[in-house]
């Protein structure tokens, strides 16, 4: 690993000022579970001059909930989210998503903000220096997306453009189903960013001198059932092949409102708006769940090796809907 400067930031304002000072040559460090492995592999084109430690910022791990909704500090540990009674009772899908991330050891270090901002797992993008990297690609600013004509088993089937790497964050998928938004701050002020607008095919929508301060979630409908389902190769620790988060409000077995988010299929979480619109007002049963699953994947455009993701996603969507009735 190359050397770097390590700085402890005491406030959000100081962290953003340092980011601007280093002009793209500094990165934020919270848990560091993804960042440090990336630096060790030296697979990226640019190497940071400075790591800005934001664990030292006071109040960065707070959880606040009232009738207006939920506000979580970006520095909160995933393990604390899993254990939170507030999340378990009112925002269960977010606690479930946090619980699926990696291993207990990782969850004890990793933060919510870090999970949202972690880099993509594409093997071309991350190809390490010690076995011939780094490899240039569209995401690094030079060349095509190598996955298009290469090994694209785990790449995007929705929303891919120039780069087909998928967003690896589980918590982002749950937040999409909860209509969450991010409180983003920088030297020029603050702004709200919907979680579904935070990801783009080539990068996150953060500017070089911005960071996530907190995450805000409106209260879900009273009595709505929530679920997070994730398909992986190695169940305990792997990144998702496909994930689905659902928040469904029903009365007498008929859907009043549905929010369904798809993960690991696109650069970020994708709301299945067609499926949501189809379900509204209809009875929840195997037939409507199956049709909603078809609607959710109607716009899928697989690459040469990942069409299998479509059927997995349909199955998870159907199970998430039927799960609100206590059946599969």
Short mmCIF file of the C-alpha atoms (twelve columns), coordinates in Angstrom:
data_MODEL
# 
_entry.id   MODEL 
# 
loop_
_atom_site.group_PDB 
_atom_site.id 
_atom_site.type_symbol 
_atom_site.label_atom_id 
_atom_site.label_alt_id 
_atom_site.label_comp_id 
_atom_site.label_asym_id 
_atom_site.label_seq_id 
_atom_site.Cartn_x 
_atom_site.Cartn_y 
_atom_site.Cartn_z 
_atom_site.pdbx_PDB_model_num 
ATOM 1   C CA . UNK A 1   0.000   0.000   0.000   1 
ATOM 2   C CA . UNK A 2   1.252   3.478   -0.849  1 
ATOM 3   C CA . UNK A 3   1.674   6.103   1.845   1 
ATOM 4   C CA . UNK A 4   -0.940  8.765   2.533   1 
ATOM 5   C CA . UNK A 5   -1.747  11.551  4.988   1 
ATOM 6   C CA . UNK A 6   -4.277  10.698  7.700   1 
ATOM 7   C CA . UNK A 7   -6.386  13.534  9.141   1 
ATOM 8   C CA . UNK A 8   -9.012  13.413  11.903  1 
ATOM 9   C CA . UNK A 9   -11.930 15.702  11.042  1 
ATOM 10  C CA . UNK A 10  -13.862 17.075  14.018  1 
ATOM 11  C CA . UNK A 11  -16.853 18.472  12.132  1 
ATOM 12  C CA . UNK A 12  -18.676 17.893  8.854   1 
ATOM 13  C CA . UNK A 13  -17.629 21.380  7.764   1 
ATOM 14  C CA . UNK A 14  -13.962 20.588  8.377   1 
ATOM 15  C CA . UNK A 15  -14.216 17.324  6.426   1 
ATOM 16  C CA . UNK A 16  -15.769 19.109  3.440   1 
ATOM 17  C CA . UNK A 17  -13.184 21.898  3.620   1 
ATOM 18  C CA . UNK A 18  -10.403 19.301  3.523   1 
ATOM 19  C CA . UNK A 19  -12.009 17.566  0.561   1 
ATOM 20  C CA . UNK A 20  -12.027 20.862  -1.324  1 
ATOM 21  C CA . UNK A 21  -8.461  21.622  -0.251  1 
ATOM 22  C CA . UNK A 22  -7.164  18.343  -1.701  1 
ATOM 23  C CA . UNK A 23  -9.286  18.812  -4.859  1 
ATOM 24  C CA . UNK A 24  -10.204 15.194  -5.531  1 
ATOM 25  C CA . UNK A 25  -7.025  13.728  -4.033  1 
ATOM 26  C CA . UNK A 26  -8.593  12.898  -0.652  1 
ATOM 27  C CA . UNK A 27  -11.167 10.316  0.409   1 
ATOM 28  C CA . UNK A 28  -13.322 9.923   3.492   1 
ATOM 29  C CA . UNK A 29  -12.734 7.054   5.884   1 
ATOM 30  C CA . UNK A 30  -15.349 5.768   8.307   1 
ATOM 31  C CA . UNK A 31  -15.289 2.016   8.872   1 
ATOM 32  C CA . UNK A 32  -12.852 1.617   5.986   1 
ATOM 33  C CA . UNK A 33  -13.910 -1.981  5.276   1 
ATOM 34  C CA . UNK A 34  -14.103 -1.399  1.533   1 
ATOM 35  C CA . UNK A 35  -11.732 1.541   1.200   1 
ATOM 36  C CA . UNK A 36  -8.642  -0.115  2.675   1 
ATOM 37  C CA . UNK A 37  -9.004  -3.281  0.599   1 
ATOM 38  C CA . UNK A 38  -9.322  -1.110  -2.491  1 
ATOM 39  C CA . UNK A 39  -6.150  0.766   -1.616  1 
ATOM 40  C CA . UNK A 40  -4.261  -2.458  -0.957  1 
ATOM 41  C CA . UNK A 41  -5.193  -3.843  -4.361  1 
ATOM 42  C CA . UNK A 42  -4.049  -0.641  -6.105  1 
ATOM 43  C CA . UNK A 43  -6.472  -1.343  -8.916  1 
ATOM 44  C CA . UNK A 44  -7.582  2.259   -9.405  1 
ATOM 45  C CA . UNK A 45  -5.900  4.783   -11.676 1 
ATOM 46  C CA . UNK A 46  -5.586  7.473   -9.005  1 
ATOM 47  C CA . UNK A 47  -4.379  7.017   -5.454  1 
ATOM 48  C CA . UNK A 48  -5.490  9.413   -2.696  1 
ATOM 49  C CA . UNK A 49  -2.995  11.718  -1.049  1 
ATOM 50  C CA . UNK A 50  -5.062  11.902  2.131   1 
ATOM 51  C CA . UNK A 51  -7.560  9.871   4.138   1 
ATOM 52  C CA . UNK A 52  -9.956  12.020  6.163   1 
ATOM 53  C CA . UNK A 53  -11.207 10.162  9.213   1 
ATOM 54  C CA . UNK A 54  -14.858 11.091  9.892   1 
ATOM 55  C CA . UNK A 55  -15.393 8.701   12.820  1 
ATOM 56  C CA . UNK A 56  -14.207 11.585  14.994  1 
ATOM 57  C CA . UNK A 57  -17.238 13.752  14.107  1 
ATOM 58  C CA . UNK A 58  -19.568 14.137  17.087  1 
ATOM 59  C CA . UNK A 59  -23.167 12.976  16.638  1 
ATOM 60  C CA . UNK A 60  -22.431 11.177  13.385  1 
ATOM 61  C CA . UNK A 61  -24.016 7.949   14.679  1 
ATOM 62  C CA . UNK A 62  -27.356 9.308   15.874  1 
ATOM 63  C CA . UNK A 63  -30.825 7.805   15.370  1 
ATOM 64  C CA . UNK A 64  -33.833 10.099  15.715  1 
ATOM 65  C CA . UNK A 65  -37.427 9.075   15.083  1 
ATOM 66  C CA . UNK A 66  -40.750 10.857  15.553  1 
ATOM 67  C CA . UNK A 67  -44.080 11.266  13.768  1 
ATOM 68  C CA . UNK A 68  -42.283 13.038  10.908  1 
ATOM 69  C CA . UNK A 69  -40.079 10.045  10.175  1 
ATOM 70  C CA . UNK A 70  -36.563 8.770   10.747  1 
ATOM 71  C CA . UNK A 71  -33.205 10.555  10.631  1 
ATOM 72  C CA . UNK A 72  -29.977 8.538   10.870  1 
ATOM 73  C CA . UNK A 73  -26.424 9.815   10.984  1 
ATOM 74  C CA . UNK A 74  -24.325 8.530   8.091   1 
ATOM 75  C CA . UNK A 75  -21.692 7.265   10.527  1 
ATOM 76  C CA . UNK A 76  -23.935 4.782   12.289  1 
ATOM 77  C CA . UNK A 77  -22.610 1.206   12.356  1 
ATOM 78  C CA . UNK A 78  -24.628 -1.417  10.511  1 
ATOM 79  C CA . UNK A 79  -24.640 -3.620  13.613  1 
ATOM 80  C CA . UNK A 80  -26.333 -0.871  15.593  1 
ATOM 81  C CA . UNK A 81  -28.970 -0.551  12.887  1 
ATOM 82  C CA . UNK A 82  -29.684 -4.271  13.128  1 
ATOM 83  C CA . UNK A 83  -30.142 -3.996  16.895  1 
ATOM 84  C CA . UNK A 84  -32.175 -0.771  16.867  1 
ATOM 85  C CA . UNK A 85  -35.672 -1.227  18.309  1 
ATOM 86  C CA . UNK A 86  -36.863 1.788   16.302  1 
ATOM 87  C CA . UNK A 87  -35.814 0.182   13.032  1 
ATOM 88  C CA . UNK A 88  -37.104 -3.245  14.048  1 
ATOM 89  C CA . UNK A 89  -40.527 -1.853  14.890  1 
ATOM 90  C CA . UNK A 90  -41.120 0.776   12.183  1 
ATOM 91  C CA . UNK A 91  -38.442 0.399   9.499   1 
ATOM 92  C CA . UNK A 92  -37.911 -3.340  9.518   1 
ATOM 93  C CA . UNK A 93  -36.835 -3.561  5.882   1 
ATOM 94  C CA . UNK A 94  -33.825 -1.323  6.615   1 
ATOM 95  C CA . UNK A 95  -32.770 -3.388  9.632   1 
ATOM 96  C CA . UNK A 96  -33.115 -6.575  7.569   1 
ATOM 97  C CA . UNK A 97  -31.010 -5.138  4.745   1 
ATOM 98  C CA . UNK A 98  -28.281 -4.078  7.181   1 
ATOM 99  C CA . UNK A 99  -28.290 -7.573  8.689   1 
ATOM 100 C CA . UNK A 100 -27.576 -9.184  5.294   1 
ATOM 101 C CA . UNK A 101 -24.365 -7.205  4.792   1 
ATOM 102 C CA . UNK A 102 -21.214 -9.342  4.981   1 
ATOM 103 C CA . UNK A 103 -20.309 -10.790 8.400   1 
ATOM 104 C CA . UNK A 104 -20.774 -9.677  12.030  1 
ATOM 105 C CA . UNK A 105 -17.185 -8.458  12.094  1 
ATOM 106 C CA . UNK A 106 -17.762 -6.260  9.042   1 
ATOM 107 C CA . UNK A 107 -21.095 -4.957  10.369  1 
ATOM 108 C CA . UNK A 108 -19.371 -3.922  13.599  1 
ATOM 109 C CA . UNK A 109 -17.059 -1.663  11.557  1 
ATOM 110 C CA . UNK A 110 -19.039 -0.667  8.454   1 
ATOM 111 C CA . UNK A 111 -21.256 2.425   8.441   1 
ATOM 112 C CA . UNK A 112 -24.478 3.269   6.661   1 
ATOM 113 C CA . UNK A 113 -22.838 6.097   4.713   1 
ATOM 114 C CA . UNK A 114 -19.993 3.802   3.712   1 
ATOM 115 C CA . UNK A 115 -22.396 1.105   2.569   1 
ATOM 116 C CA . UNK A 116 -24.138 3.632   0.339   1 
ATOM 117 C CA . UNK A 117 -20.890 5.085   -1.027  1 
ATOM 118 C CA . UNK A 118 -18.852 1.895   -1.469  1 
ATOM 119 C CA . UNK A 119 -17.284 1.372   -4.863  1 
ATOM 120 C CA . UNK A 120 -18.601 -1.140  -7.374  1 
ATOM 121 C CA . UNK A 121 -17.356 -4.734  -7.350  1 
ATOM 122 C CA . UNK A 122 -16.753 -5.139  -11.101 1 
ATOM 123 C CA . UNK A 123 -13.685 -7.335  -11.522 1 
ATOM 124 C CA . UNK A 124 -12.405 -5.345  -14.486 1 
ATOM 125 C CA . UNK A 125 -12.650 -2.094  -12.548 1 
ATOM 126 C CA . UNK A 126 -10.977 -3.578  -9.448  1 
ATOM 127 C CA . UNK A 127 -8.346  -5.679  -11.224 1 
ATOM 128 C CA . UNK A 128 -5.367  -5.482  -8.843  1 
ATOM 129 C CA . UNK A 129 -1.924  -4.203  -9.755  1 
ATOM 130 C CA . UNK A 130 -0.072  -7.278  -8.491  1 
ATOM 131 C CA . UNK A 131 -1.643  -9.482  -11.193 1 
ATOM 132 C CA . UNK A 132 -1.481  -7.050  -14.072 1 
ATOM 133 C CA . UNK A 133 -3.746  -4.134  -13.202 1 
ATOM 134 C CA . UNK A 134 -4.983  -1.547  -13.130 1 
ATOM 135 C CA . UNK A 135 -7.268  -2.124  -16.113 1 
ATOM 136 C CA . UNK A 136 -8.632  0.947   -17.871 1 
ATOM 137 C CA . UNK A 137 -12.376 1.142   -18.490 1 
ATOM 138 C CA . UNK A 138 -15.230 3.598   -18.973 1 
ATOM 139 C CA . UNK A 139 -15.679 4.074   -15.233 1 
ATOM 140 C CA . UNK A 140 -12.049 5.146   -14.919 1 
ATOM 141 C CA . UNK A 141 -12.524 7.622   -17.743 1 
ATOM 142 C CA . UNK A 142 -10.779 5.790   -20.558 1 
ATOM 143 C CA . UNK A 143 -11.955 2.962   -22.789 1 
ATOM 144 C CA . UNK A 144 -15.179 0.965   -23.092 1 
ATOM 145 C CA . UNK A 145 -17.000 -1.084  -20.465 1 
ATOM 146 C CA . UNK A 146 -15.099 -4.354  -20.720 1 
ATOM 147 C CA . UNK A 147 -17.996 -6.331  -19.270 1 
ATOM 148 C CA . UNK A 148 -20.161 -5.749  -22.344 1 
ATOM 149 C CA . UNK A 149 -18.116 -8.172  -24.441 1 
ATOM 150 C CA . UNK A 150 -16.470 -9.940  -21.513 1 
ATOM 151 C CA . UNK A 151 -17.570 -11.783 -18.388 1 
ATOM 152 C CA . UNK A 152 -20.777 -10.010 -17.374 1 
ATOM 153 C CA . UNK A 153 -22.435 -12.647 -15.171 1 
ATOM 154 C CA . UNK A 154 -23.084 -10.208 -12.324 1 
ATOM 155 C CA . UNK A 155 -23.545 -6.982  -14.243 1 
ATOM 156 C CA . UNK A 156 -26.532 -4.739  -14.927 1 
ATOM 157 C CA . UNK A 157 -29.684 -5.731  -16.781 1 
ATOM 158 C CA . UNK A 158 -31.399 -2.403  -16.075 1 
ATOM 159 C CA . UNK A 159 -30.132 1.135   -16.593 1 
ATOM 160 C CA . UNK A 160 -26.666 0.233   -17.800 1 
ATOM 161 C CA . UNK A 161 -25.043 2.926   -19.932 1 
ATOM 162 C CA . UNK A 162 -21.305 3.175   -20.672 1 
ATOM 163 C CA . UNK A 163 -20.650 1.233   -17.439 1 
ATOM 164 C CA . UNK A 164 -22.637 -1.890  -16.504 1 
ATOM 165 C CA . UNK A 165 -21.368 -2.389  -12.951 1 
ATOM 166 C CA . UNK A 166 -24.179 -2.748  -10.408 1 
ATOM 167 C CA . UNK A 167 -24.592 -0.852  -7.172  1 
ATOM 168 C CA . UNK A 168 -23.484 -3.182  -4.343  1 
ATOM 169 C CA . UNK A 169 -25.318 -1.467  -1.448  1 
ATOM 170 C CA . UNK A 170 -28.036 -3.498  0.303   1 
ATOM 171 C CA . UNK A 171 -29.183 -0.616  2.490   1 
ATOM 172 C CA . UNK A 172 -29.744 1.561   -0.595  1 
ATOM 173 C CA . UNK A 173 -32.344 -0.911  -1.842  1 
ATOM 174 C CA . UNK A 174 -34.248 -0.809  1.445   1 
ATOM 175 C CA . UNK A 175 -34.063 2.988   1.529   1 
ATOM 176 C CA . UNK A 176 -35.473 3.136   -1.999  1 
ATOM 177 C CA . UNK A 177 -38.505 1.132   -0.898  1 
ATOM 178 C CA . UNK A 178 -38.890 3.525   2.053   1 
ATOM 179 C CA . UNK A 179 -38.655 6.660   -0.143  1 
ATOM 180 C CA . UNK A 180 -35.489 7.697   1.679   1 
ATOM 181 C CA . UNK A 181 -33.343 10.690  0.828   1 
ATOM 182 C CA . UNK A 182 -29.822 11.814  1.667   1 
ATOM 183 C CA . UNK A 183 -28.765 15.014  3.389   1 
ATOM 184 C CA . UNK A 184 -25.672 15.933  1.361   1 
ATOM 185 C CA . UNK A 185 -23.415 18.762  2.533   1 
ATOM 186 C CA . UNK A 186 -20.435 20.610  1.115   1 
ATOM 187 C CA . UNK A 187 -18.641 23.971  1.363   1 
ATOM 188 C CA . UNK A 188 -21.379 25.520  -0.817  1 
ATOM 189 C CA . UNK A 189 -24.252 24.379  1.381   1 
ATOM 190 C CA . UNK A 190 -26.545 21.388  1.687   1 
ATOM 191 C CA . UNK A 191 -29.025 19.622  -0.572  1 
ATOM 192 C CA . UNK A 192 -31.457 16.718  -0.443  1 
ATOM 193 C CA . UNK A 193 -30.923 13.824  -2.835  1 
ATOM 194 C CA . UNK A 194 -33.422 11.008  -3.304  1 
ATOM 195 C CA . UNK A 195 -31.676 7.672   -2.841  1 
ATOM 196 C CA . UNK A 196 -32.718 6.615   -6.356  1 
ATOM 197 C CA . UNK A 197 -31.019 9.742   -7.772  1 
ATOM 198 C CA . UNK A 198 -27.766 9.206   -5.887  1 
ATOM 199 C CA . UNK A 199 -26.389 6.593   -8.292  1 
ATOM 200 C CA . UNK A 200 -25.484 6.998   -11.950 1 
ATOM 201 C CA . UNK A 201 -23.853 4.553   -14.390 1 
ATOM 202 C CA . UNK A 202 -20.385 6.079   -13.979 1 
ATOM 203 C CA . UNK A 203 -20.318 7.375   -10.387 1 
ATOM 204 C CA . UNK A 204 -22.252 8.636   -7.397  1 
ATOM 205 C CA . UNK A 205 -23.754 12.117  -7.693  1 
ATOM 206 C CA . UNK A 206 -21.531 13.506  -4.928  1 
ATOM 207 C CA . UNK A 207 -19.254 16.374  -5.849  1 
ATOM 208 C CA . UNK A 208 -15.562 16.122  -4.952  1 
ATOM 209 C CA . UNK A 209 -16.031 18.222  -1.797  1 
ATOM 210 C CA . UNK A 210 -19.372 16.822  -0.606  1 
ATOM 211 C CA . UNK A 211 -20.341 14.100  1.860   1 
ATOM 212 C CA . UNK A 212 -23.477 12.474  3.239   1 
ATOM 213 C CA . UNK A 213 -24.328 13.862  6.666   1 
ATOM 214 C CA . UNK A 214 -27.525 11.926  7.370   1 
ATOM 215 C CA . UNK A 215 -30.282 9.840   5.840   1 
ATOM 216 C CA . UNK A 216 -33.951 10.791  6.181   1 
ATOM 217 C CA . UNK A 217 -36.919 8.441   5.795   1 
ATOM 218 C CA . UNK A 218 -40.616 9.391   5.931   1 
ATOM 219 C CA . UNK A 219 -42.863 7.225   8.109   1 
ATOM 220 C CA . UNK A 220 -44.199 4.200   6.210   1 
ATOM 221 C CA . UNK A 221 -47.978 3.656   6.077   1 
ATOM 222 C CA . UNK A 222 -49.288 2.434   9.411   1 
ATOM 223 C CA . UNK A 223 -49.556 -1.335  9.332   1 
ATOM 224 C CA . UNK A 224 -47.564 -1.752  6.119   1 
ATOM 225 C CA . UNK A 225 -45.651 -5.022  5.858   1 
ATOM 226 C CA . UNK A 226 -41.963 -4.818  4.949   1 
ATOM 227 C CA . UNK A 227 -39.484 -7.356  3.639   1 
ATOM 228 C CA . UNK A 228 -35.966 -7.598  2.247   1 
ATOM 229 C CA . UNK A 229 -34.949 -10.625 0.192   1 
ATOM 230 C CA . UNK A 230 -31.488 -11.264 -1.185  1 
ATOM 231 C CA . UNK A 231 -30.120 -14.002 -3.432  1 
ATOM 232 C CA . UNK A 232 -26.401 -14.734 -3.107  1 
ATOM 233 C CA . UNK A 233 -24.017 -17.556 -3.964  1 
ATOM 234 C CA . UNK A 234 -22.660 -17.838 -0.415  1 
ATOM 235 C CA . UNK A 235 -25.582 -16.932 1.804   1 
ATOM 236 C CA . UNK A 236 -23.828 -15.544 4.894   1 
ATOM 237 C CA . UNK A 237 -21.368 -13.093 3.381   1 
ATOM 238 C CA . UNK A 238 -21.738 -12.433 -0.338  1 
ATOM 239 C CA . UNK A 239 -22.856 -9.417  -2.290  1 
ATOM 240 C CA . UNK A 240 -26.279 -9.771  -3.859  1 
ATOM 241 C CA . UNK A 241 -26.877 -11.363 -7.224  1 
ATOM 242 C CA . UNK A 242 -30.378 -9.895  -6.920  1 
ATOM 243 C CA . UNK A 243 -32.168 -8.248  -4.004  1 
ATOM 244 C CA . UNK A 244 -35.698 -6.943  -3.503  1 
ATOM 245 C CA . UNK A 245 -37.108 -4.632  -0.839  1 
ATOM 246 C CA . UNK A 246 -40.848 -4.201  -0.461  1 
ATOM 247 C CA . UNK A 247 -43.158 -2.039  1.630   1 
ATOM 248 C CA . UNK A 248 -46.777 -3.034  1.022   1 
ATOM 249 C CA . UNK A 249 -49.870 -1.631  2.689   1 
ATOM 250 C CA . UNK A 250 -52.979 -3.779  2.372   1 
ATOM 251 C CA . UNK A 251 -56.470 -3.980  3.795   1 
ATOM 252 C CA . UNK A 252 -58.580 -7.122  3.695   1 
ATOM 253 C CA . UNK A 253 -56.048 -8.693  1.326   1 
ATOM 254 C CA . UNK A 254 -56.212 -5.848  -1.196  1 
ATOM 255 C CA . UNK A 255 -53.220 -3.620  -1.927  1 
ATOM 256 C CA . UNK A 256 -53.561 0.023   -0.904  1 
ATOM 257 C CA . UNK A 257 -50.000 1.064   -1.687  1 
ATOM 258 C CA . UNK A 258 -46.866 -0.768  -2.801  1 
ATOM 259 C CA . UNK A 259 -43.236 0.257   -2.979  1 
ATOM 260 C CA . UNK A 260 -40.880 -2.287  -4.510  1 
ATOM 261 C CA . UNK A 261 -37.163 -1.694  -5.097  1 
ATOM 262 C CA . UNK A 262 -34.792 -3.921  -7.056  1 
ATOM 263 C CA . UNK A 263 -31.111 -4.236  -6.183  1 
ATOM 264 C CA . UNK A 264 -27.953 -5.548  -7.920  1 
ATOM 265 C CA . UNK A 265 -29.618 -5.162  -11.316 1 
ATOM 266 C CA . UNK A 266 -28.609 -1.584  -12.135 1 
ATOM 267 C CA . UNK A 267 -26.119 1.149   -11.118 1 
ATOM 268 C CA . UNK A 268 -28.307 1.764   -8.071  1 
ATOM 269 C CA . UNK A 269 -31.628 0.649   -6.631  1 
ATOM 270 C CA . UNK A 270 -34.498 0.736   -9.097  1 
ATOM 271 C CA . UNK A 271 -38.102 1.301   -8.113  1 
ATOM 272 C CA . UNK A 272 -40.448 -1.102  -9.880  1 
ATOM 273 C CA . UNK A 273 -43.045 1.567   -10.629 1 
ATOM 274 C CA . UNK A 274 -44.947 -0.542  -13.155 1 
ATOM 275 C CA . UNK A 275 -45.353 -3.337  -10.632 1 
ATOM 276 C CA . UNK A 276 -46.413 -0.875  -7.945  1 
ATOM 277 C CA . UNK A 277 -49.051 0.690   -10.194 1 
ATOM 278 C CA . UNK A 278 -50.355 -2.720  -11.221 1 
ATOM 279 C CA . UNK A 279 -50.789 -3.902  -7.612  1 
ATOM 280 C CA . UNK A 280 -52.606 -0.834  -6.299  1 
ATOM 281 C CA . UNK A 281 -56.243 -1.679  -5.643  1 
ATOM 282 C CA . UNK A 282 -55.864 -5.329  -6.572  1 
ATOM 283 C CA . UNK A 283 -56.127 -8.370  -4.304  1 
ATOM 284 C CA . UNK A 284 -52.809 -9.824  -3.207  1 
ATOM 285 C CA . UNK A 285 -52.569 -13.427 -4.330  1 
ATOM 286 C CA . UNK A 286 -50.335 -15.674 -6.410  1 
ATOM 287 C CA . UNK A 287 -51.799 -14.479 -9.682  1 
ATOM 288 C CA . UNK A 288 -51.353 -10.758 -9.025  1 
ATOM 289 C CA . UNK A 289 -47.952 -11.312 -7.410  1 
ATOM 290 C CA . UNK A 290 -46.801 -13.202 -10.489 1 
ATOM 291 C CA . UNK A 291 -48.035 -10.489 -12.844 1 
ATOM 292 C CA . UNK A 292 -46.433 -7.775  -10.720 1 
ATOM 293 C CA . UNK A 293 -43.139 -9.672  -11.011 1 
ATOM 294 C CA . UNK A 294 -43.500 -9.673  -14.786 1 
ATOM 295 C CA . UNK A 295 -44.185 -5.929  -14.755 1 
ATOM 296 C CA . UNK A 296 -41.157 -5.281  -12.538 1 
ATOM 297 C CA . UNK A 297 -38.745 -6.843  -15.042 1 
ATOM 298 C CA . UNK A 298 -40.455 -5.704  -18.236 1 
ATOM 299 C CA . UNK A 299 -37.655 -3.262  -19.085 1 
ATOM 300 C CA . UNK A 300 -34.770 -5.656  -18.400 1 
ATOM 301 C CA . UNK A 301 -32.116 -5.817  -21.114 1 
ATOM 302 C CA . UNK A 302 -29.617 -8.546  -20.179 1 
ATOM 303 C CA . UNK A 303 -26.096 -8.870  -21.506 1 
ATOM 304 C CA . UNK A 304 -24.716 -12.090 -22.953 1 
ATOM 305 C CA . UNK A 305 -24.260 -13.970 -19.653 1 
ATOM 306 C CA . UNK A 306 -26.726 -12.532 -17.120 1 
ATOM 307 C CA . UNK A 307 -30.250 -13.185 -18.393 1 
ATOM 308 C CA . UNK A 308 -30.640 -15.628 -15.505 1 
ATOM 309 C CA . UNK A 309 -30.999 -12.619 -13.199 1 
ATOM 310 C CA . UNK A 310 -34.434 -11.897 -14.639 1 
ATOM 311 C CA . UNK A 311 -36.008 -15.099 -13.335 1 
ATOM 312 C CA . UNK A 312 -34.338 -14.738 -9.941  1 
ATOM 313 C CA . UNK A 313 -35.636 -11.184 -9.659  1 
ATOM 314 C CA . UNK A 314 -39.157 -12.222 -10.640 1 
ATOM 315 C CA . UNK A 315 -39.122 -14.938 -7.994  1 
ATOM 316 C CA . UNK A 316 -37.955 -12.533 -5.273  1 
ATOM 317 C CA . UNK A 317 -40.565 -9.936  -6.227  1 
ATOM 318 C CA . UNK A 318 -43.308 -12.551 -6.093  1 
ATOM 319 C CA . UNK A 319 -42.073 -13.878 -2.736  1 
ATOM 320 C CA . UNK A 320 -41.846 -10.387 -1.256  1 
ATOM 321 C CA . UNK A 321 -45.459 -9.677  -2.199  1 
ATOM 322 C CA . UNK A 322 -46.819 -12.983 -0.979  1 
ATOM 323 C CA . UNK A 323 -44.713 -12.679 2.145   1 
ATOM 324 C CA . UNK A 324 -46.875 -9.750  3.239   1 
ATOM 325 C CA . UNK A 325 -49.706 -12.281 3.490   1 
ATOM 326 C CA . UNK A 326 -47.584 -14.793 5.359   1 
ATOM 327 C CA . UNK A 327 -47.323 -17.129 2.359   1 
ATOM 328 C CA . UNK A 328 -45.078 -17.860 -0.553  1 
# 
